[in-house]
């Protein structure tokens, strides 16, 4: 089983409101597992949770703002990946002309 941490532990460790955690889940920004009515966050999702927590508490960004930023960053990452793919194709085409 993957490592995970309960919602209650996160609230204590990060000193956040439990409603903030629940709002992140309800908005789809965090995926959780529930077992015996206890909500768990997987350790692999901790960086996202920490990022949202920092943005919210340190930068005072509200939930809709977090959603917008998250979507924009996903789109930027998709565009970077697509750009890498296109550059690789272009490089392969260029190599074909040089060899030919």
N, C-alpha and C positions, 0 to 999 in steps of 0.2 A: 504494500500500500504506500502511496506517495505521502510525503510529510505534509502536515497541515496544522493550522492553528485556529482555535475557536474565536468566534466573534468577541466573546467576553474577554479573552486574553488580549486581543488586539486593542480593545477599548482601554484596558488598563495600561498596557505597554505604551501606547501612543497618546494616551490622555485625550481621547476624542469622544464625541457624543455617539451613543449607540445608534441614534437616528441617522447620523451622517453615514455610517456604515450601511445601514438598511437602504438609504436613498441611493447609494452607489450601486447596490445590488438591484434595486427596483428599476433603476435607469438603464441597467444592462452594462454598466461600466466594470462591474466585478462579477465573476462567476463563482458560485459557492457550491459546497456540498452540504447536505443536511442529513444528519444521522441522529436518531432519538431526539428530534426537535432541537438539536444543537447545530448552529450554522458554523461551517468551517471554511476558511480560505486556504487554498493550496499554497505552499511555500513558493512555488514558481510564479504565483501571481502577486507576491509581496512587493516587488518593485513598482508595479502599477498602483497598488494600494498606497504605497509610500508617496509616490508622485502626486496622486490625487489629494492625499492628506496634506502634503506640503503646499500645493497650489491653493487649497481651500483655506487652511489655517494661517499660512505665512503670507500668501499673496491676496487673501480674501476674495478668491474667485468662487462664485456661487455655482450650484449644480449645473444650471444650463450652460454656464461658461465652461465648466469642465467637460461637458458633453461636446461642445463646439471644438474646443482645443483638441480633445481626443480624436474626433473625426478628422480634423485638419491634419494632425500628425500621422494618422493612418493613411490618408490620401497622399501625403508627402512621401511616406515610406513606399507606397505602391508606385508612385511616380519615379522614385529613385531606382527601384527594382526594374521597372519598365525601361528606364534610361540605360541601365547596365546591360539589359538584354539587347536593346537596339544598338548600343555601342559594340557589343560583341559580334552582332550580325554584320554591322558595318565593317568591322575589322576583318571578319572572315571574307567578306566580299572584296575588300581592298587587297587582301592577301592573294585572292584568286586572280586579280588583275596583274599583280606583280609577278606571280609565278607563270602566268600565261604568256 
